Amino acid sequence: MAGDGGQRVAIIGAGLAGCLLAVLLGRRGVPVTVYERRPDPRVHGAERGRSINMAISARGLAALEEVGMREEALKLALPMHGRMVHPLGGEQNLQPYSADGVRAINSIGRADLNRSLLDTADDTPGVTLRFSQRVTGVDADAGTILFEGGGTERADVVLAADGAYSAVRRSLDLDVGTDFLEHGYKELTMPPKDGDFALDPDALHIWPRGGSMMIALPNLDRSFTCTLFWPKEDFGALDTPEKVTAFFRREYPDAVDLMPDLTGDFARNPVGSLVTVRAWPWTRRGDGAVVALLGDAAHAIVPFFGQGANCAFEDCIEIDRCLTETGGDWARALSRYQERRKANTDAIADLSLDNFIEMRDRVASPVYRAKQAATHSLERRLAGRYVSRYELVSFTTMPYAEIPARIRRQNLILGGAVAGGAALLGLAARALSRR
């Protein structure tokens, strides 16, 4: 796995970020070996019950475009132009994601995208994939990767994309803050009904219930993947099929009859944890190797803005960019990468936590709906000058860390316009046009 200057480059983890980074490195002529603890999911199938169906949006698509995979990914995806909210005791309502109603986030199966990325990595010269290789850590001073069972292999550069519970991060004893929500998640399946989607496939469906919620994302096979986000003790309280059915009939009356294997799914599928990881630093330079974290290993976030994979893909693009800027100097490139990305990943972590409250609670409020209608009206009137937080996150590649300040500036200008009347509104429009 010798790279530039004979350096041995390794990626730990063949998930979404690990595969994309391998392709980027292979295409710049850096041979790389990817180590994955799982058997090849293209042969043995994906792990079931613990992978939240994902949404891919502008940032992820821009990254995939860099390796020619944008259109391939979109073929695996279904566009969702808004949230379909299912309030308890009320009429469901569609809340478009964009002011023009045209922009969409894309529902895609994590396993489907991972298989596609694995195929691309396999076809990229210089990339070697090694499965069923459980890495337990890295010795940066010795320049060795440590494997379960006691084996070791040499490496000069180690890029750890091994997830929120990263073995590499743990072995380096890097500072890390972990914040677990009291909520967990469990996946259920809503199969096709009479050969078609049981719900509108053009939306992400939400059943907001204040302290909890259920969501549903469409799949290409016309099923929906439903995910429960509940306080963990609530899962354990439903310990019989009868309790499960009664609870769903009370809380999700318009969905319960669309899930014929509800009680079976509920019993079989595990409860996953929701964690925010804030590691720092992301790099360690030893006598024998330089090591860096990326994706969830560095900055796992909760899934409520649909940005986990999109954010990790941006890490990959930044590493590639920094290598170009530093002439392939790995130590300088990885130091530059972490400095550029840290503020952005902290920002999207905070935005994602806030969006959980919005999804489980605010979206059902008439006040929230009125506010969203007003926001979209402003966006249409001041096109390109006033942009909602959701659109800046999902439909642009503006650095996450710049979004809160952009929103504050917009609101301050508009607040002044409202206070000063119509004349000041014209000045506000001109001020926004300079943003």
DRENDO-1510 file (C-alpha; in Angstrom, 1 decimal, always signed):
<recs>
REC; n; res; u; v; w
REC; 1; MET; +0.0; +0.0; +0.0 .
REC; 2; ALA; +2.8; +2.4; -0.8 .
REC; 3; GLY; +1.7; +5.9; -1.8 .
REC; 4; ASP; +3.4; +9.1; -2.8 .
REC; 5; GLY; +7.1; +8.8; -2.0 .
REC; 6; GLY; +6.7; +5.2; -1.0 .
REC; 7; GLN; +4.4; +6.0; +1.9 .
REC; 8; ARG; +2.0; +3.2; +2.9 .
REC; 9; VAL; -1.5; +4.7; +3.1 .
REC; 10; ALA; -4.4; +2.9; +4.9 .
REC; 11; ILE; -8.1; +3.7; +5.4 .
REC; 12; ILE; -9.9; +2.1; +8.3 .
REC; 13; GLY; -13.5; +1.5; +7.4 .
REC; 14; ALA; -15.2; +0.8; +4.1 .
REC; 15; GLY; -18.4; +2.7; +4.8 .
REC; 16; LEU; -19.5; +5.7; +2.8 .
REC; 17; ALA; -16.7; +8.1; +3.7 .
REC; 18; GLY; -13.9; +5.5; +3.7 .
REC; 19; CYS; -14.9; +4.4; +0.2 .
REC; 20; LEU; -15.2; +7.9; -1.2 .
REC; 21; LEU; -11.9; +8.9; +0.2 .
REC; 22; ALA; -10.3; +5.7; -1.3 .
REC; 23; VAL; -11.6; +6.6; -4.7 .
REC; 24; LEU; -10.3; +10.2; -4.4 .
REC; 25; LEU; -6.9; +9.0; -3.4 .
REC; 26; GLY; -6.7; +6.4; -6.1 .
REC; 27; ARG; -7.6; +8.9; -8.7 .
REC; 28; ARG; -4.8; +11.2; -7.6 .
REC; 29; GLY; -2.4; +8.2; -7.9 .
REC; 30; VAL; -2.0; +7.4; -4.3 .
REC; 31; PRO; -2.3; +3.6; -3.7 .
REC; 32; VAL; -4.4; +2.9; -0.6 .
REC; 33; THR; -5.5; -0.2; +1.3 .
REC; 34; VAL; -9.0; -0.1; +2.9 .
REC; 35; TYR; -9.6; -2.4; +6.0 .
REC; 36; GLU; -13.2; -3.2; +6.9 .
REC; 37; ARG; -14.3; -5.3; +9.9 .
REC; 38; ARG; -17.4; -6.6; +8.1 .
REC; 39; PRO; -17.5; -9.3; +5.4 .
REC; 40; ASP; -18.1; -7.8; +1.9 .
REC; 41; PRO; -21.7; -6.5; +2.1 .
REC; 42; ARG; -22.0; -7.0; -1.6 .
REC; 43; VAL; -21.7; -10.7; -1.0 .
REC; 44; HIS; -23.0; -11.3; +2.5 .
REC; 45; GLY; -25.7; -8.5; +2.6 .
REC; 46; ALA; -25.8; -5.4; +4.8 .
REC; 47; GLU; -26.3; -5.3; +8.5 .
REC; 48; ARG; -30.0; -5.0; +9.3 .
REC; 49; GLY; -31.9; -3.0; +11.8 .
REC; 50; ARG; -29.2; -0.5; +12.8 .
REC; 51; SER; -28.8; +1.8; +9.8 .
REC; 52; ILE; -31.1; +4.8; +9.5 .
REC; 53; ASN; -32.2; +5.4; +6.0 .
REC; 54; MET; -30.4; +8.5; +4.8 .
REC; 55; ALA; -31.0; +11.6; +2.8 .
REC; 56; ILE; -28.5; +13.0; +0.4 .
REC; 57; SER; -28.5; +16.6; -0.6 .
REC; 58; ALA; -26.4; +19.3; -2.2 .
REC; 59; ARG; -23.2; +18.7; -0.3 .
REC; 60; GLY; -23.1; +15.0; -0.7 .
REC; 61; LEU; -24.1; +15.2; -4.4 .
REC; 62; ALA; -21.3; +17.8; -5.0 .
REC; 63; ALA; -18.8; +15.4; -3.4 .
REC; 64; LEU; -20.0; +12.5; -5.5 .
REC; 65; GLU; -19.8; +14.6; -8.6 .
REC; 66; GLU; -16.0; +14.8; -8.0 .
REC; 67; VAL; -15.7; +11.1; -8.7 .
REC; 68; GLY; -18.4; +10.9; -11.4 .
REC; 69; MET; -21.0; +9.3; -9.2 .
REC; 70; ARG; -23.7; +12.0; -8.8 .
REC; 71; GLU; -26.0; +10.6; -11.4 .
REC; 72; GLU; -25.5; +7.0; -10.3 .
REC; 73; ALA; -26.5; +8.0; -6.8 .
REC; 74; LEU; -29.6; +9.8; -8.0 .
REC; 75; LYS; -30.7; +6.7; -9.8 .
REC; 76; LEU; -30.7; +4.9; -6.4 .
REC; 77; ALA; -32.6; +7.7; -4.8 .
REC; 78; LEU; -36.1; +9.1; -4.6 .
REC; 79; PRO; -36.7; +12.9; -4.3 .
REC; 80; MET; -38.6; +14.2; -1.3 .
REC; 81; HIS; -39.8; +17.8; -1.9 .
REC; 82; GLY; -41.1; +18.3; +1.6 .
REC; 83; ARG; -42.3; +17.0; +5.0 .
REC; 84; MET; -45.7; +15.4; +5.2 .
REC; 85; VAL; -46.7; +16.0; +8.8 .
REC; 86; HIS; -49.2; +13.6; +10.4 .
REC; 87; PRO; -50.5; +15.3; +13.6 .
REC; 88; LEU; -52.5; +13.3; +16.0 .
REC; 89; GLY; -56.1; +14.0; +15.5 .
REC; 90; GLY; -55.5; +16.4; +12.7 .
REC; 91; GLU; -55.2; +16.5; +8.9 .
REC; 92; GLN; -51.8; +15.6; +7.4 .
REC; 93; ASN; -50.2; +18.6; +5.7 .
REC; 94; LEU; -47.2; +19.0; +3.3 .
REC; 95; GLN; -44.5; +21.5; +4.3 .
REC; 96; PRO; -42.3; +22.1; +1.2 .
REC; 97; TYR; -38.5; +22.2; +1.9 .
REC; 98; SER; -37.9; +25.1; -0.5 .
REC; 99; ALA; -39.8; +28.3; -1.2 .
REC; 100; ASP; -40.2; +27.4; -4.9 .
REC; 101; GLY; -41.3; +23.8; -4.1 .
REC; 102; VAL; -38.9; +22.5; -6.6 .
REC; 103; ARG; -35.8; +21.6; -4.6 .
REC; 104; ALA; -35.7; +18.2; -2.9 .
REC; 105; ILE; -33.6; +16.1; -0.6 .
REC; 106; ASN; -33.1; +12.5; -1.8 .
REC; 107; SER; -34.0; +9.3; +0.1 .
REC; 108; ILE; -31.4; +6.6; -0.5 .
REC; 109; GLY; -30.7; +3.3; +1.1 .
REC; 110; ARG; -27.4; +3.5; +3.0 .
REC; 111; ALA; -26.6; -0.1; +1.9 .
REC; 112; ASP; -27.3; +0.7; -1.7 .
REC; 113; LEU; -25.0; +3.7; -1.8 .
REC; 114; ASN; -22.3; +1.8; +0.1 .
REC; 115; ARG; -22.4; -1.0; -2.5 .
REC; 116; SER; -22.1; +1.5; -5.3 .
REC; 117; LEU; -19.2; +3.2; -3.7 .
REC; 118; LEU; -17.5; -0.2; -3.0 .
REC; 119; ASP; -17.9; -1.1; -6.7 .
REC; 120; THR; -16.3; +2.3; -7.7 .
REC; 121; ALA; -13.5; +1.8; -5.2 .
REC; 122; ASP; -12.9; -1.7; -6.5 .
REC; 123; ASP; -12.7; -0.4; -10.1 .
REC; 124; THR; -10.2; +2.4; -9.1 .
REC; 125; PRO; -6.6; +1.6; -9.8 .
REC; 126; GLY; -4.5; +1.5; -6.7 .
REC; 127; VAL; -7.3; +0.8; -4.3 .
REC; 128; THR; -7.3; -2.5; -2.4 .
REC; 129; LEU; -10.3; -3.6; -0.3 .
REC; 130; ARG; -9.7; -6.1; +2.5 .
REC; 131; PHE; -12.8; -7.3; +4.4 .
REC; 132; SER; -13.2; -9.2; +7.7 .
REC; 133; GLN; -10.2; -7.3; +9.0 .
REC; 134; ARG; -11.1; -5.9; +12.5 .
REC; 135; VAL; -8.7; -3.1; +13.4 .
REC; 136; THR; -8.3; -2.6; +17.1 .
REC; 137; GLY; -6.0; +0.4; +17.0 .
REC; 138; VAL; -2.9; +2.2; +15.6 .
REC; 139; ASP; +0.5; +2.6; +17.1 .
REC; 140; ALA; +1.6; +6.0; +15.6 .
REC; 141; ASP; +5.1; +5.8; +17.0 .
REC; 142; ALA; +5.7; +2.3; +15.6 .
REC; 143; GLY; +3.8; +3.0; +12.4 .
REC; 144; THR; +1.7; -0.1; +12.7 .
REC; 145; ILE; -2.0; -1.0; +12.4 .
REC; 146; LEU; -3.2; -3.4; +15.1 .
REC; 147; PHE; -5.6; -6.2; +14.4 .
REC; 148; GLU; -7.8; -8.4; +16.4 .
REC; 149; GLY; -5.9; -11.5; +17.2 .
REC; 150; GLY; -2.6; -9.7; +17.6 .
REC; 151; GLY; -1.5; -9.2; +14.0 .
REC; 152; THR; +0.1; -5.9; +12.8 .
REC; 153; GLU; +0.8; -4.2; +9.5 .
REC; 154; ARG; +3.0; -1.2; +8.6 .
REC; 155; ALA; +1.4; +2.1; +7.6 .
REC; 156; ASP; +2.8; +5.6; +7.3 .
REC; 157; VAL; -0.6; +7.3; +6.9 .
REC; 158; VAL; -3.7; +6.0; +8.6 .
REC; 159; LEU; -7.1; +7.6; +7.9 .
REC; 160; ALA; -9.7; +6.4; +10.4 .
REC; 161; ALA; -13.3; +6.3; +9.0 .
REC; 162; ASP; -14.3; +3.6; +11.5 .
REC; 163; GLY; -17.4; +5.3; +12.9 .
REC; 164; ALA; -18.7; +6.9; +16.1 .
REC; 165; TYR; -17.1; +4.3; +18.3 .
REC; 166; SER; -13.8; +4.4; +16.5 .
REC; 167; ALA; -11.3; +1.9; +17.7 .
REC; 168; VAL; -8.5; +4.0; +16.1 .
REC; 169; ARG; -9.6; +7.1; +18.1 .
REC; 170; ARG; -9.8; +5.1; +21.3 .
REC; 171; SER; -6.3; +3.6; +20.8 .
REC; 172; LEU; -4.8; +7.1; +20.4 .
REC; 173; ASP; -6.5; +8.4; +23.5 .
REC; 174; LEU; -7.6; +11.5; +21.7 .
REC; 175; ASP; -9.8; +13.9; +23.7 .
REC; 176; VAL; -13.5; +13.3; +22.8 .
REC; 177; GLY; -16.8; +14.5; +24.1 .
REC; 178; THR; -19.8; +12.2; +23.6 .
REC; 179; ASP; -23.3; +13.3; +24.3 .
REC; 180; PHE; -26.0; +10.5; +24.2 .
REC; 181; LEU; -29.6; +11.5; +23.7 .
REC; 182; GLU; -32.1; +9.9; +26.1 .
REC; 183; HIS; -33.8; +8.8; +22.9 .
REC; 184; GLY; -33.0; +5.7; +20.9 .
REC; 185; TYR; -34.1; +4.5; +17.5 .
REC; 186; LYS; -35.7; +1.4; +16.0 .
REC; 187; GLU; -36.5; +0.7; +12.3 .
REC; 188; LEU; -39.7; -0.7; +11.0 .
REC; 189; THR; -40.9; -1.5; +7.5 .
REC; 190; MET; -44.0; -0.3; +5.7 .
REC; 191; PRO; -44.3; -2.6; +2.6 .
REC; 192; PRO; -46.0; -1.6; -0.7 .
REC; 193; LYS; -49.8; -1.6; -0.7 .
REC; 194; ASP; -51.5; -3.2; -3.7 .
REC; 195; GLY; -48.2; -3.0; -5.5 .
REC; 196; ASP; -47.7; +0.8; -4.9 .
REC; 197; PHE; -46.4; +3.1; -2.2 .
REC; 198; ALA; -48.6; +3.1; +0.9 .
REC; 199; LEU; -47.9; +6.8; +1.4 .
REC; 200; ASP; -47.0; +9.7; -0.9 .
REC; 201; PRO; -43.4; +8.9; -1.9 .
REC; 202; ASP; -42.6; +12.6; -2.7 .
REC; 203; ALA; -42.2; +13.4; +1.0 .
REC; 204; LEU; -40.5; +12.6; +4.2 .
REC; 205; HIS; -43.3; +11.6; +6.5 .
REC; 206; ILE; -43.2; +12.7; +10.2 .
REC; 207; TRP; -45.5; +11.8; +13.0 .
REC; 208; PRO; -44.5; +14.4; +15.6 .
REC; 209; ARG; -45.6; +13.6; +19.2 .
REC; 210; GLY; -43.8; +16.2; +21.3 .
REC; 211; GLY; -41.2; +14.2; +23.1 .
REC; 212; SER; -40.9; +11.6; +20.4 .
REC; 213; MET; -41.7; +10.9; +16.7 .
REC; 214; MET; -41.8; +8.5; +13.9 .
REC; 215; ILE; -40.5; +9.2; +10.4 .
REC; 216; ALA; -40.8; +7.3; +7.1 .
REC; 217; LEU; -38.6; +7.5; +4.0 .
REC; 218; PRO; -39.5; +6.0; +0.6 .
REC; 219; ASN; -37.5; +3.2; -1.0 .
REC; 220; LEU; -37.1; +2.2; -4.7 .
REC; 221; ASP; -39.0; -1.1; -4.0 .
REC; 222; ARG; -42.1; +1.1; -3.1 .
REC; 223; SER; -41.7; +0.3; +0.6 .
REC; 224; PHE; -41.0; +2.9; +3.4 .
REC; 225; THR; -38.4; +2.6; +6.1 .
REC; 226; CYS; -40.0; +3.9; +9.2 .
REC; 227; THR; -37.8; +4.9; +12.2 .
REC; 228; LEU; -39.0; +5.5; +15.7 .
REC; 229; PHE; -37.2; +8.1; +17.8 .
REC; 230; TRP; -38.4; +7.5; +21.3 .
REC; 231; PRO; -37.1; +7.8; +24.9 .
REC; 232; LYS; -35.3; +4.4; +25.4 .
REC; 233; GLU; -37.5; +3.4; +28.3 .
REC; 234; ASP; -40.6; +3.6; +26.0 .
REC; 235; PHE; -39.3; +0.8; +23.9 .
REC; 236; GLY; -39.0; -1.5; +26.8 .
REC; 237; ALA; -42.4; -0.7; +28.1 .
REC; 238; LEU; -44.0; -2.3; +25.0 .
REC; 239; ASP; -43.1; -5.9; +25.9 .
REC; 240; THR; -45.9; -7.8; +24.3 .
REC; 241; PRO; -47.4; -7.8; +20.7 .
REC; 242; GLU; -50.7; -6.6; +22.2 .
REC; 243; LYS; -49.1; -3.6; +23.8 .
REC; 244; VAL; -47.2; -2.7; +20.6 .
REC; 245; THR; -50.4; -2.8; +18.5 .
REC; 246; ALA; -52.5; -0.9; +21.1 .
REC; 247; PHE; -49.8; +1.8; +21.4 .
REC; 248; PHE; -49.5; +2.3; +17.6 .
REC; 249; ARG; -53.2; +2.3; +17.2 .
REC; 250; ARG; -53.5; +5.1; +19.7 .
REC; 251; GLU; -50.4; +7.2; +18.6 .
REC; 252; TYR; -50.1; +6.4; +14.9 .
REC; 253; PRO; -53.6; +5.5; +13.8 .
REC; 254; ASP; -53.1; +6.2; +10.1 .
REC; 255; ALA; -50.0; +4.1; +9.9 .
REC; 256; VAL; -50.6; +1.0; +12.0 .
REC; 257; ASP; -52.6; -0.9; +9.4 .
REC; 258; LEU; -50.0; -0.2; +6.8 .
REC; 259; MET; -47.4; -2.2; +8.7 .
REC; 260; PRO; -48.6; -5.8; +8.7 .
REC; 261; ASP; -45.4; -7.1; +10.4 .
REC; 262; LEU; -45.3; -4.3; +13.0 .
REC; 263; THR; -45.0; -6.6; +16.0 .
REC; 264; GLY; -42.5; -8.8; +14.3 .
REC; 265; ASP; -40.3; -5.9; +13.3 .
REC; 266; PHE; -40.6; -4.3; +16.7 .
REC; 267; ALA; -39.5; -7.5; +18.4 .
REC; 268; ARG; -36.6; -8.3; +16.0 .
REC; 269; ASN; -35.0; -5.0; +15.3 .
REC; 270; PRO; -32.6; -3.6; +18.0 .
REC; 271; VAL; -32.7; -0.2; +19.6 .
REC; 272; GLY; -29.8; +2.0; +18.4 .
REC; 273; SER; -28.3; +4.9; +20.3 .
REC; 274; LEU; -28.1; +8.5; +19.1 .
REC; 275; VAL; -24.8; +10.1; +19.9 .
REC; 276; THR; -23.0; +13.4; +19.2 .
REC; 277; VAL; -19.2; +13.0; +19.1 .
REC; 278; ARG; -16.8; +16.0; +19.3 .
REC; 279; ALA; -13.3; +14.8; +19.1 .
REC; 280; TRP; -10.2; +17.1; +19.1 .
REC; 281; PRO; -7.6; +17.0; +17.8 .
REC; 282; TRP; -8.4; +14.8; +14.8 .
REC; 283; THR; -4.8; +14.1; +14.0 .
REC; 284; ARG; -1.8; +12.5; +15.8 .
REC; 285; ARG; +1.7; +12.6; +14.4 .
REC; 286; GLY; +3.9; +9.9; +15.8 .
REC; 287; ASP; +7.5; +8.8; +15.0 .
REC; 288; GLY; +6.2; +6.2; +12.5 .
REC; 289; ALA; +2.9; +7.4; +11.2 .
REC; 290; VAL; +0.5; +10.3; +10.9 .
REC; 291; VAL; -3.1; +9.4; +11.8 .
REC; 292; ALA; -6.3; +11.4; +11.1 .
REC; 293; LEU; -10.0; +10.9; +11.9 .
REC; 294; LEU; -12.8; +11.7; +9.5 .
REC; 295; GLY; -16.6; +11.3; +9.4 .
REC; 296; ASP; -18.3; +9.9; +12.5 .
REC; 297; ALA; -14.9; +9.0; +14.0 .
REC; 298; ALA; -14.2; +12.7; +14.4 .
REC; 299; HIS; -17.7; +14.2; +14.6 .
REC; 300; ALA; -20.7; +11.9; +14.7 .
REC; 301; ILE; -24.0; +13.9; +14.7 .
REC; 302; VAL; -27.6; +12.9; +15.2 .
REC; 303; PRO; -29.5; +12.4; +12.0 .
REC; 304; PHE; -32.2; +15.0; +12.3 .
REC; 305; PHE; -30.9; +17.3; +9.6 .
REC; 306; GLY; -30.0; +14.5; +7.3 .
REC; 307; GLN; -26.4; +15.7; +7.1 .
REC; 308; GLY; -24.2; +12.9; +8.5 .
REC; 309; ALA; -23.1; +11.4; +5.3 .
REC; 310; ASN; -23.1; +14.8; +3.5 .
REC; 311; CYS; -20.8; +16.2; +6.2 .
REC; 312; ALA; -18.5; +13.2; +6.0 .
REC; 313; PHE; -18.2; +13.5; +2.2 .
REC; 314; GLU; -17.1; +17.1; +2.7 .
REC; 315; ASP; -14.3; +15.8; +4.9 .
REC; 316; CYS; -13.1; +13.6; +2.1 .
REC; 317; ILE; -13.2; +16.5; -0.4 .
REC; 318; GLU; -11.3; +18.7; +2.1 .
REC; 319; ILE; -8.5; +16.1; +2.6 .
REC; 320; ASP; -8.1; +15.8; -1.2 .
REC; 321; ARG; -8.0; +19.6; -1.6 .
REC; 322; CYS; -5.4; +20.0; +1.2 .
REC; 323; LEU; -3.2; +17.3; -0.4 .
REC; 324; THR; -3.2; +19.4; -3.6 .
REC; 325; GLU; -2.5; +22.6; -1.7 .
REC; 326; THR; +0.5; +21.1; +0.2 .
REC; 327; GLY; +2.0; +19.1; -2.7 .
REC; 328; GLY; +1.1; +15.8; -1.1 .
REC; 329; ASP; +2.6; +16.6; +2.3 .
REC; 330; TRP; +0.4; +14.4; +4.5 .
REC; 331; ALA; +1.2; +15.9; +7.8 .
REC; 332; ARG; +0.6; +19.5; +6.6 .
REC; 333; ALA; -2.5; +18.5; +4.6 .
REC; 334; LEU; -4.1; +16.7; +7.5 .
REC; 335; SER; -3.3; +19.5; +10.0 .
REC; 336; ARG; -4.9; +22.0; +7.5 .
REC; 337; TYR; -7.9; +19.7; +7.0 .
REC; 338; GLN; -8.8; +19.5; +10.7 .
REC; 339; GLU; -8.4; +23.3; +11.2 .
REC; 340; ARG; -10.7; +24.0; +8.4 .
REC; 341; ARG; -13.4; +21.5; +9.2 .
REC; 342; LYS; -13.7; +21.6; +13.0 .
REC; 343; ALA; -15.9; +24.7; +13.3 .
REC; 344; ASN; -18.2; +23.4; +10.5 .
REC; 345; THR; -18.7; +20.1; +12.1 .
REC; 346; ASP; -19.5; +21.7; +15.5 .
REC; 347; ALA; -22.0; +23.9; +13.8 .
REC; 348; ILE; -23.9; +21.1; +12.1 .
REC; 349; ALA; -23.9; +19.1; +15.3 .
REC; 350; ASP; -25.7; +22.0; +17.0 .
REC; 351; LEU; -28.1; +22.5; +14.1 .
REC; 352; SER; -29.0; +18.8; +14.0 .
REC; 353; LEU; -29.8; +18.7; +17.7 .
REC; 354; ASP; -32.1; +21.8; +17.3 .
REC; 355; ASN; -33.8; +20.2; +14.3 .
REC; 356; PHE; -34.8; +17.2; +16.4 .
REC; 357; ILE; -36.9; +19.5; +18.5 .
REC; 358; GLU; -38.3; +21.1; +15.4 .
REC; 359; MET; -39.3; +17.8; +13.9 .
REC; 360; ARG; -40.8; +16.1; +16.9 .
REC; 361; ASP; -42.6; +19.1; +18.2 .
REC; 362; ARG; -42.7; +22.4; +16.3 .
REC; 363; VAL; -43.8; +21.2; +12.9 .
REC; 364; ALA; -47.2; +20.3; +14.2 .
REC; 365; SER; -47.9; +23.8; +15.5 .
REC; 366; PRO; -50.0; +26.2; +13.5 .
REC; 367; VAL; -47.7; +29.0; +14.6 .
REC; 368; TYR; -44.7; +27.1; +13.1 .
REC; 369; ARG; -46.6; +26.6; +9.8 .
REC; 370; ALA; -47.5; +30.3; +9.6 .
REC; 371; LYS; -43.9; +31.2; +10.3 .
REC; 372; GLN; -42.7; +28.9; +7.5 .
REC; 373; ALA; -45.2; +30.3; +5.1 .
REC; 374; ALA; -43.9; +33.8; +5.9 .
REC; 375; THR; -40.3; +32.6; +5.5 .
REC; 376; HIS; -41.0; +31.1; +2.1 .
REC; 377; SER; -42.8; +34.3; +1.1 .
REC; 378; LEU; -39.7; +36.3; +2.0 .
REC; 379; GLU; -37.5; +33.9; +0.0 .
REC; 380; ARG; -39.7; +34.4; -3.1 .
REC; 381; ARG; -39.8; +38.2; -2.7 .
REC; 382; LEU; -36.0; +38.5; -2.0 .
REC; 383; ALA; -34.8; +35.5; -4.1 .
REC; 384; GLY; -31.2; +34.7; -3.4 .
REC; 385; ARG; -30.9; +37.4; -0.8 .
REC; 386; TYR; -33.1; +36.0; +2.0 .
REC; 387; VAL; -32.5; +32.2; +2.4 .
REC; 388; SER; -33.9; +30.0; +5.1 .
REC; 389; ARG; -31.7; +28.0; +7.4 .
REC; 390; TYR; -33.0; +24.7; +6.0 .
REC; 391; GLU; -32.2; +25.7; +2.5 .
REC; 392; LEU; -28.7; +27.0; +3.4 .
REC; 393; VAL; -27.9; +23.6; +5.0 .
REC; 394; SER; -29.6; +21.3; +2.5 .
REC; 395; PHE; -29.4; +23.1; -0.9 .
REC; 396; THR; -26.1; +25.0; -0.7 .
REC; 397; THR; -22.5; +24.2; +0.1 .
REC; 398; MET; -22.1; +27.3; +2.3 .
REC; 399; PRO; -19.8; +26.2; +5.2 .
REC; 400; TYR; -22.0; +25.1; +8.1 .
REC; 401; ALA; -20.2; +27.5; +10.4 .
REC; 402; GLU; -21.2; +30.5; +8.4 .
REC; 403; ILE; -24.9; +29.7; +8.4 .
REC; 404; PRO; -25.9; +31.0; +11.9 .
REC; 405; ALA; -24.3; +34.4; +11.3 .
REC; 406; ARG; -25.9; +34.6; +7.9 .
REC; 407; ILE; -29.3; +34.0; +9.4 .
REC; 408; ARG; -28.7; +36.5; +12.2 .
REC; 409; ARG; -27.7; +39.2; +9.6 .
REC; 410; GLN; -30.9; +38.5; +7.6 .
REC; 411; ASN; -33.1; +38.7; +10.6 .
REC; 412; LEU; -31.5; +41.9; +11.9 .
REC; 413; ILE; -32.0; +43.6; +8.5 .
REC; 414; LEU; -35.6; +42.4; +8.2 .
REC; 415; GLY; -36.3; +43.4; +11.8 .
REC; 416; GLY; -35.2; +46.9; +11.0 .
REC; 417; ALA; -37.3; +46.9; +7.9 .
REC; 418; VAL; -40.4; +45.9; +9.9 .
REC; 419; ALA; -39.8; +48.6; +12.5 .
REC; 420; GLY; -39.1; +51.3; +9.9 .
REC; 421; GLY; -41.8; +50.5; +7.5 .
REC; 422; ALA; -41.9; +50.1; +3.7 .
REC; 423; ALA; -39.1; +52.6; +2.9 .
REC; 424; LEU; -36.7; +50.7; +5.0 .
REC; 425; LEU; -37.8; +47.4; +3.4 .
REC; 426; GLY; -36.3; +48.7; +0.2 .
REC; 427; LEU; -33.0; +49.4; +2.0 .
REC; 428; ALA; -33.1; +46.0; +3.6 .
REC; 429; ALA; -33.5; +44.4; +0.2 .
REC; 430; ARG; -30.5; +46.3; -1.1 .
REC; 431; ALA; -28.5; +45.3; +2.0 .
REC; 432; LEU; -29.4; +41.7; +1.7 .
REC; 433; SER; -28.4; +41.8; -2.0 .
REC; 434; ARG; -24.8; +42.4; -0.8 .
REC; 435; ARG; -24.7; +39.3; +1.4 .
</recs>
